[in-house]
């Protein structure tokens, strides 16, 4: 047993002795971190290392009472001699299931209700009883969910279907830490659809794919309405993150006149010239000809709505 | 639901493919109470040129790489000022560098630089020249040359935050500005039926975004509002093709035009009482596009640019009411209007005059409006259970073009009913089961589909996937169980079924979308053997399916009937994509100085492109399409040895194996002979790629 542990035990023994004799001068008010440190040295140290432990910021817990700001009933906890749940100590951590997510979140929202969290009550996370501490690490200067490289680990712990998607051949570079879930979604809730950071799916996609916005002299209706009518941004087995492989995707909307209803064929071209049956499914499929599929601003495109140039 | 997240990084973490493979932030030092910093420097080596492993990581070439990661996090306690420098993969094309300076509670600013490569996983063999420029030449070289396409994004982001409590307590301002260049090349092409040529899209984009937001936060009222502007410019507005055979579309190609938007928004929340809260948001933006056309219009009197204008408006309002200690009710309404006000001109008079045209020869502004209402209640039951019931109603209106080329209805509406039983307040067993049932219906179909200008009317055949009547049933199940303290199990299942209902178009076979499905099952386990050793493993199966039918219709006027002939039969497609992934993770502190991390994942994907004959039975026009199989296996072994309190040596080995038999490129070449030939360009991918990435780093930790 090292020196710090001996000192801690001695200190706690002294405290308990005082209590035994009915002397509780240090406990007339809520205990400060120096008392909590006797048993929770690592937590107190990591608290001081975090933004919550900055004394020069008048908003922080350390400036407003210390540990007790988040962990209520600390005085009763110390009086009861410590231990898990002793004295009714409030622990809003993720491993404590004795109190509801709503009760845990009320502690955080007392300070963090503004800005990006205004629409928290509206969010799927709030309505599915996700607590702030399910995602956020509080006793640290580096919170995994706020780091692009490790954020997806946190999200995937619940969103398993999205974990599968990002393991497929065509995907956003989430695994490489170049795109984060929070680039598209506000996990704290938003006024938009699907907790997106912008008001619509398209406005969110345009942050990085603004070349698709147009409008164009020839618009493609599903492109202007909703990118996810054709694309799955979480990953697919089809090139360009399409939900369904071409030509089957196109054939789900377009009338089978002309060549639209062509049955795809898989005979290798083998150095010859492709037939339509191969051209609709091989290489870029329908986009071999309809290359400007998101819309064309070409005034000489007299071929109808073909999006060919 | 409790997130079963451990400090053990799951095998699919981004760290697996990151160059150094480890999230660089140091653990806080529990003894000092100060934020920790670290610098990791070393070298790595990739065993082979590759296409898959290096797609986004910047590690596509065989050879050595410098590895440098920096995380310096310094706090000055007397002023509460933070200085943070974060650098990742500084020796690679996928580098990130960020500097932040903040006086907590007062001001803060940052500057961020990020590079994102995207290396196309193909090798092109082509006689096309001028690749990467806005002037390309078909058959420009005498013999095929090999190229690898790809893009690189370089983005600068500046941010500034300032507390304005001196003006008004609770007031602050937030500014963000982002400038990104995207340059490179991408697969492109041109064609008319069986004349198909390979081209390259020359990408030289710039995107700018600027945002200024004022936030006000008080006990009852919170407001957030400001300005958001975006600008897109393209240095290559047109692509010219030399030696362009006559069969191909006329020159030039129009590439994406520049566009911009400016908008204002205001949102907020108000705590009427401890039990009643309201939220709202209102926003307006105007997007414009007015780049000059890349070619002359049909007549000189037509405008030389589109002068496109789109106004977008959003309004949202909601209430959250804790009616009793057990009952909470939530109501929400959202309105979103996309109004395309682009002036309409007859840019295509030839189409207007044509008897067989599917459009009236004008540009077609597309507008739509979405409205969604939600009502939900949840009630807390004994033993930690909670019951939720809710309903959503969403409607979408779309403007009706004068002539359409697909079947069309101007309104769809979808009602969703939801019910869920959840248990979240238990030490050993938490979970939820939810049921959702959605029905989408709509207004009458536009029976003038495929109508022809000179009044020969006909009806369509296929109801588009996003408009057709649909029923969707979903069941979701999650369970987290801790049978004994060191073991945690999590099971999740999602099952969804879509049924599509063809409208009464009079087609004998009711072709179009039929069915859809989506399933996802996962089992995760974590086990803490002791304070030094912990492990995790998971298995996940994800499969999606889609069934539809199609045909080739008769010539006009009976275009609503399938030909149903041997040459043009009625056929079905039955597509599915199934992936199985399993993974392992292990964290072990072997001795006080030596630790080992191991991560493994294996994914197998099978795409079934099933096609089958419906009618007539004598047709041989439907042939089977081969399945497509993709396999990816990755493991990573990292060992770390502490030289002393502050420094360590870390060695890692990443093994990545990729297999694919995707025949849609390997069976293909572009038109090889004749007047429309481009020389028979091929685009191929190495079907078997195995890469070893090894490296060693020296890590220095400090405060």
Contacts between the chains, C-beta under 8 A, distances in Angstrom:
chain1	res1	chain2	res2	distance
A	41	B	30	7.0
A	42	B	30	4.0
A	44	B	33	7.3
A	45	B	28	7.3
A	45	B	29	7.2
A	45	B	30	4.4
A	45	B	31	6.3
A	45	B	32	6.8
A	45	B	33	4.2
A	46	B	28	4.7
A	46	B	30	5.9
A	46	B	33	7.5
A	47	B	33	7.7
A	48	B	33	3.5
A	48	B	34	7.5
A	49	B	28	4.3
A	49	B	29	7.1
A	49	B	32	7.7
A	49	B	33	5.3
A	49	B	34	5.6
A	49	B	35	4.9
A	49	B	36	7.6
A	50	B	28	7.5
A	50	B	35	7.9
A	51	B	82	8.0
A	51	B	104	6.2
A	53	B	33	7.3
A	54	B	75	7.4
A	54	B	77	7.7
A	54	B	80	4.5
A	54	B	104	5.0
A	54	B	105	7.6
A	55	B	77	7.3
A	55	B	80	7.1
A	56	B	77	7.6
A	56	B	78	7.4
A	56	B	79	6.0
A	56	B	80	3.3
A	56	B	104	7.1
A	56	B	105	7.2
A	57	B	80	5.3
A	57	B	104	4.4
A	57	B	105	3.5
A	58	B	105	6.4
A	59	B	105	5.7
A	60	B	104	7.7
A	60	B	105	7.7
A	94	B	2	6.5
A	94	B	3	6.5
A	94	B	5	7.6
A	97	B	2	6.9
A	97	B	384	7.7
A	97	B	424	7.0
A	97	B	425	5.2
A	97	B	426	5.5
A	97	B	427	5.4
A	97	B	430	6.7
A	98	B	425	6.8
A	98	B	427	7.8
A	99	B	425	7.5
A	100	B	424	7.3
A	100	B	425	6.1
A	101	B	424	6.6
A	113	B	217	6.7
A	113	B	222	5.8
A	113	B	269	7.1
A	114	B	170	7.6
A	114	B	215	5.6
A	114	B	216	7.2
A	114	B	217	3.0
A	114	B	222	4.2
A	114	B	224	7.0
A	115	B	174	7.8
A	115	B	215	4.8
A	115	B	217	6.9
A	115	B	222	7.7
A	115	B	224	5.9
A	116	B	224	8.0
A	118	B	222	5.1
A	118	B	224	5.7
A	118	B	267	5.9
A	118	B	268	6.2
A	118	B	269	4.5
A	118	B	279	6.2
A	119	B	267	7.4
A	119	B	269	7.2
A	119	B	279	5.4
A	119	B	281	7.6
A	119	B	318	8.0
A	121	B	269	7.6
A	121	B	277	5.6
A	121	B	279	6.5
A	121	B	318	7.4
A	121	B	320	4.0
A	121	B	330	7.2
A	122	B	279	5.8
A	122	B	318	5.3
A	122	B	320	7.4
A	122	B	330	7.6
A	122	B	332	6.0
A	127	B	330	7.1
A	127	B	376	7.0
A	127	B	378	7.5
A	127	B	388	7.5
A	128	B	1	6.2
A	128	B	422	7.6
A	128	B	432	7.6
A	129	B	1	6.8
A	129	B	386	7.1
A	129	B	422	6.5
A	129	B	424	4.7
A	130	B	1	6.8
A	130	B	3	7.4
A	134	B	1	8.0
A	134	B	2	6.5
A	134	B	3	4.2
A	134	B	5	7.6
A	135	B	3	6.5
A	139	B	28	7.8
A	140	B	27	8.0
A	140	B	28	5.3
A	141	B	28	5.4
A	141	B	35	3.7
A	141	B	36	7.4
A	141	B	73	6.1
A	142	B	25	3.8
A	142	B	26	7.6
A	142	B	28	7.3
A	142	B	35	7.6
A	142	B	73	7.4
A	144	B	23	7.3
A	147	B	23	6.4
A	147	B	25	6.5
A	148	B	14	7.7
A	148	B	96	7.9
A	149	B	13	7.9
A	149	B	14	4.8
A	149	B	15	6.4
A	149	B	18	6.3
A	149	B	23	5.3
A	149	B	24	7.9
A	149	B	88	7.1
A	150	B	9	7.3
A	150	B	13	6.7
A	150	B	14	7.0
A	150	B	15	7.2
A	150	B	23	4.8
A	152	B	13	7.1
A	152	B	14	6.0
A	153	B	5	7.1
A	153	B	9	5.8
A	153	B	10	5.5
A	153	B	13	4.8
A	153	B	14	7.6
A	154	B	3	7.1
A	154	B	5	5.9
A	156	B	10	6.5
A	156	B	12	6.7
A	157	B	3	4.5
A	157	B	4	5.6
A	157	B	5	4.1
A	157	B	10	7.5
A	158	B	1	6.1
A	158	B	3	5.5
A	158	B	478	8.0
A	160	B	492	5.1
A	160	B	520	6.5
A	160	B	522	4.1
A	160	B	524	7.6
A	160	B	540	6.2
A	161	B	494	5.8
A	161	B	520	4.0
A	161	B	522	8.0
A	161	B	542	6.3
A	163	B	10	7.9
A	163	B	12	5.8
A	163	B	522	7.6
A	163	B	540	6.8
A	164	B	520	6.3
A	164	B	522	7.7
A	164	B	540	5.3
A	164	B	542	3.9
A	164	B	579	6.0
A	164	B	581	6.2
A	165	B	542	7.4
A	166	B	12	7.1
A	167	B	12	6.1
A	167	B	579	7.1
A	167	B	581	5.6
A	167	B	601	7.2
A	167	B	603	4.9
A	167	B	632	7.1
A	168	B	579	6.5
A	168	B	603	7.8
A	168	B	605	6.4
A	168	B	630	7.9
A	169	B	52	8.0
A	169	B	605	7.3
A	169	B	630	5.5
A	169	B	632	7.9
A	169	B	660	7.2
A	173	B	55	8.0
A	173	B	56	3.8
A	173	B	116	6.5
A	173	B	118	7.6
A	174	B	14	6.6
A	175	B	12	6.8
A	175	B	13	7.4
A	175	B	14	4.6
A	175	B	16	6.6
A	175	B	17	5.3
A	175	B	56	7.9
A	176	B	14	5.9
A	176	B	17	5.7
A	176	B	18	6.4
A	176	B	56	4.6
A	176	B	57	5.4
A	176	B	94	6.4
A	177	B	14	4.4
A	177	B	18	6.1
A	177	B	88	7.1
A	177	B	96	7.6
A	178	B	56	6.2
A	178	B	94	6.7
A	178	B	114	7.2
A	178	B	116	4.6
A	179	B	116	8.0
A	191	B	267	6.0
A	191	B	279	7.6
A	191	B	280	8.0
A	191	B	281	3.6
A	191	B	283	7.9
A	191	B	314	6.8
A	191	B	316	4.0
A	191	B	334	6.9
A	192	B	314	7.5
A	193	B	334	7.8
A	193	B	372	8.0
A	199	B	265	8.0
A	199	B	283	5.8
A	199	B	312	7.2
A	199	B	314	4.5
A	199	B	336	6.6
A	200	B	312	7.6
A	200	B	314	7.7
A	200	B	336	6.2
A	200	B	338	7.7
A	203	B	312	7.6
A	206	B	230	7.0
A	207	B	209	6.8
A	207	B	230	7.9
A	208	B	180	7.8
A	208	B	207	7.4
A	210	B	205	7.7
A	210	B	207	5.0
A	210	B	230	6.4
A	210	B	232	3.9
A	210	B	259	7.0
A	211	B	205	5.9
A	211	B	232	6.2
A	211	B	234	6.6
A	211	B	256	3.8
A	212	B	256	7.3
A	213	B	232	6.9
A	213	B	259	5.1
A	213	B	261	7.8
A	213	B	287	6.6
A	213	B	289	7.5
A	214	B	256	7.7
A	214	B	257	7.4
A	214	B	259	6.6
A	214	B	289	5.9
A	214	B	308	7.0
A	215	B	259	8.0
A	215	B	287	7.9
A	215	B	289	5.8
A	215	B	306	7.2
A	215	B	308	4.4
A	215	B	310	6.1
A	215	B	340	6.1
A	215	B	342	5.9
A	215	B	365	7.0
A	215	B	366	7.6
A	216	B	257	7.5
A	216	B	289	7.7
A	216	B	306	7.5
A	216	B	308	8.0
A	217	B	293	7.5
A	217	B	306	5.5
A	217	B	347	6.1
A	217	B	363	4.9
A	218	B	363	7.3
A	218	B	364	7.9
A	219	B	363	7.8
A	219	B	364	6.1
A	219	B	365	7.5
A	219	B	366	5.1
A	221	B	366	5.5
A	221	B	398	7.6
A	222	B	466	6.2
A	224	B	338	7.6
A	224	B	340	7.6
A	224	B	366	4.5
A	224	B	368	7.9
A	225	B	338	7.8
A	225	B	366	7.2
A	225	B	368	5.6
A	225	B	398	7.3
A	225	B	466	7.6
A	226	B	466	7.7
A	229	B	465	7.5
A	229	B	466	5.0
A	236	B	577	7.4
A	237	B	577	4.9
A	237	B	579	7.6
A	237	B	605	5.5
A	237	B	607	5.1
A	237	B	628	7.3
A	237	B	630	6.6
A	238	B	577	8.0
A	238	B	607	7.9
A	244	B	546	5.6
A	244	B	575	6.5
A	245	B	575	7.0
A	245	B	607	7.4
A	245	B	609	6.8
A	248	B	546	7.3
A	248	B	548	6.8
A	248	B	573	5.2
A	248	B	575	6.0
A	248	B	609	7.9
A	251	B	462	7.7
A	251	B	548	6.9
A	251	B	550	5.2
A	251	B	573	7.7
A	252	B	462	7.4
A	252	B	464	6.9
A	252	B	465	4.0
A	252	B	512	7.1
A	252	B	513	5.4
A	252	B	548	5.9
A	253	B	406	5.3
A	253	B	462	6.8
A	253	B	464	3.7
A	253	B	465	5.7
A	253	B	466	7.4
A	254	B	405	7.4
A	254	B	406	5.8
A	254	B	462	6.9
A	255	B	405	7.0
A	255	B	406	6.1
A	255	B	407	7.3
A	255	B	449	7.3
A	255	B	450	6.2
A	255	B	460	5.3
A	255	B	461	5.6
A	255	B	462	5.8
A	255	B	553	7.1
A	255	B	559	7.6
A	256	B	461	6.1
A	256	B	462	6.7
A	256	B	511	6.9
A	256	B	550	5.5
A	256	B	551	5.4
A	256	B	552	5.3
A	256	B	553	5.2
A	256	B	562	7.4
A	257	B	450	7.2
A	257	B	552	7.8
A	257	B	553	5.6
A	257	B	559	6.2
A	259	B	193	6.7
A	260	B	552	7.9
A	261	B	550	4.7
A	261	B	551	5.3
A	261	B	552	4.2
A	261	B	553	7.2
A	261	B	568	7.5
A	262	B	552	7.6
A	263	B	550	7.9
A	263	B	569	7.8
A	263	B	571	5.5
A	263	B	611	6.4
A	263	B	621	5.9
A	263	B	622	5.6
A	263	B	623	7.8
A	264	B	609	7.5
A	264	B	611	6.8
A	264	B	625	6.2
A	265	B	623	5.9
A	265	B	625	7.9
A	266	B	623	6.9
A	266	B	624	7.7
A	266	B	625	4.9
A	266	B	626	5.8
A	266	B	663	6.5
A	266	B	667	6.6
A	267	B	623	7.8
A	267	B	667	7.6
A	268	B	663	7.8
A	268	B	667	4.0
A	268	B	668	7.9
A	269	B	667	6.3
A	269	B	668	5.6
A	269	B	669	5.1
A	269	B	672	7.9
A	270	B	669	7.8
A	271	B	669	6.2
A	271	B	672	5.6
A	271	B	680	6.1
A	272	B	669	8.0
A	272	B	672	6.2
A	272	B	673	7.3
A	273	B	194	6.4
A	273	B	671	5.0
A	273	B	672	6.0
A	273	B	673	6.1
A	273	B	674	6.5
A	273	B	677	7.9
A	274	B	194	6.3
A	274	B	196	5.7
A	274	B	668	7.1
A	274	B	669	7.6
A	274	B	670	7.4
A	274	B	671	6.7
A	275	B	194	6.2
A	276	B	193	6.0
A	276	B	194	6.1
A	278	B	667	7.4
A	278	B	668	7.0
A	279	B	191	7.0
A	279	B	193	7.6
A	279	B	194	6.7
A	279	B	196	5.9
A	281	B	609	7.8
A	281	B	625	7.3
A	281	B	664	6.2
A	282	B	663	7.9
A	282	B	664	4.9
A	282	B	665	7.1
A	282	B	667	5.9
A	282	B	668	4.2
A	283	B	189	7.4
A	283	B	196	7.7
A	283	B	664	6.9
A	283	B	665	6.3
A	283	B	668	4.7
A	283	B	670	7.5
A	283	B	683	6.7
A	284	B	187	6.5
A	284	B	189	6.1
A	285	B	664	7.7
A	287	B	189	7.4
A	288	B	189	5.2
A	288	B	191	4.9
A	288	B	196	5.2
A	289	B	189	7.7
A	289	B	190	7.1
A	289	B	191	3.8
A	289	B	192	6.3
A	289	B	193	7.3
A	289	B	196	7.2
A	291	B	188	5.9
A	291	B	189	5.4
A	291	B	190	6.2
A	291	B	191	7.9
A	291	B	199	7.7
A	291	B	253	7.8
A	292	B	253	7.4
A	292	B	254	7.2
A	294	B	256	7.8
A	296	B	254	5.5
A	297	B	254	4.7
A	297	B	256	7.7
A	297	B	257	4.9
A	297	B	289	7.8
A	297	B	291	7.2
A	297	B	293	6.7
A	297	B	294	7.3
A	297	B	306	6.6
A	298	B	253	7.2
A	298	B	254	3.7
A	298	B	293	7.4
A	298	B	294	6.5
A	298	B	295	6.7
A	299	B	293	4.7
A	299	B	295	6.1
A	299	B	296	7.4
A	299	B	297	4.6
A	299	B	298	7.0
A	299	B	302	7.4
A	299	B	347	5.3
A	299	B	348	8.0
A	300	B	250	5.6
A	300	B	295	4.8
A	300	B	296	7.7
A	300	B	298	7.9
A	301	B	249	7.6
A	301	B	254	7.9
A	301	B	348	7.6
A	302	B	298	8.0
A	302	B	348	5.7
A	302	B	350	5.1
A	302	B	351	6.6
A	303	B	249	7.1
A	304	B	351	6.5
A	304	B	357	6.5
A	304	B	358	5.7
A	304	B	359	6.3
A	304	B	405	7.4
A	305	B	358	6.6
A	305	B	359	6.0
A	305	B	405	5.7
A	308	B	190	6.9
A	308	B	191	7.6
A	308	B	192	7.5
A	308	B	249	4.8
A	309	B	190	6.6
A	309	B	249	3.9
A	309	B	250	7.1
A	309	B	251	8.0
A	309	B	252	7.7
A	309	B	253	4.8
A	309	B	254	6.8
